[in-house]
Every structure is written in structure tokens, then in C-alpha cells.
Amino acid sequence: MIALGAYLGKTSFSVDYGYSDNVYAEDYKGDSFGIAAVQSFADYGTELVLQFRQYALDAPGSSDQDLDGMNVATIGARVKF
């Protein structure tokens, strides 16, 4: 997995990429790409998290050999008290 990150004041960003080969079965290849941002609201002890990830799988022999386009978006918050 490759990951890059940046911290800009009260906002942080990250980008990552992962690749797998022959994990589930012979000749199966998969990859994922993700981006994320975290915004800190220090006065409220809160962080807001936004993330997007895209998954793809090349599965020879299946009815749909290229399983592209599985997208996942998440939104979350962490509150410290």
C-alpha cells in the first residue's frame, strides 16, 4: 500500500492506493484508491472526517470479469469530552 498525507493547519488530507494479486484465487487482481480529509474544530473538541474509496477486481472466469465501480463514501465525526 502507498499512502501520502498532508497537514494544513486544522485540515488534514490523505491519498492511498493498494494492490493485491492472487489473494482470493489464482489470477484474481484487485486494487483500491482512497482519498480522505479531516477537519478539526478545536473549540468544540470535534473532528469531521470525509472519505471516498473506489475498489476494482479483475476476476477471470466470473460472469462479470471486471468488477469495477464499487465506490464507498463515508462521513463521520469524533467528539472529545
N, C-alpha and C positions, 0 to 999 in steps of 0.2 A: 504494500500500500504506500502511496505517495501522498503526503499532506503538506499544505502550505497554510500559514496563518499570518494574520496581521492584527496589531492592536493599535487603534487610532482613537486616543482619548477615551471616551466612555463607550466606544463601539469597537467590537472585535469581529473579524471576518476569517473564514477558513474555506479552503478548497481541497478536496481529496479525490483520489482515483484508486480503485482496486481492480485486480485482475485475477481470475482463477482458471485453472486448466486441469481437467480430469478429476475434479473433486467428487462429483456425484457418480459419474460413469465415464467410460472411455470416450474421448473426443468431445466431451462437453466443455465449452468455454464460456466464461461469463465475465462481465465487468460491471462496475458501478462508478458513478460520478456524483459527487455531492458538493453543495455549497451551503454555508451557514453564516448567520450573523447573530451577534449577541449585543443587545443594547442595555447598558447599566443605568439605572435610576437610583443613584446613591442616596438621595434624600429620602427615598421611600424603601430602601433596602430590597430593591427588586431588580431582577434582570428579565428581559424579554428575549426569547430565543425563536428564531425563524430558520427553518432548514428545508432544503429541497434535495432529493436524491433520485437518480434515474438508474434502473437496473436493466441489463440485457443478458440474454442467454442464448447461445448457439447450441441446440440440442439435435444432433443428427439422428434421423430415424423417427422423429416425432412428427405428428401431422402438421405442426407449425414449426418448422426448423429454426426460424429466427424469432425468438420471443422478445421483441423489442418493446419499449414504451411503457414499462412498468414504472410509473412515477409515484413518488411518495413525498408529500409536503406535511411538515409538522409545525405547530406553533405551541410555545409553552412559556411558562413563567416560573421563576424561582423567587420566593419571598423569604427573606431572613428576618426572624423575630426572636 
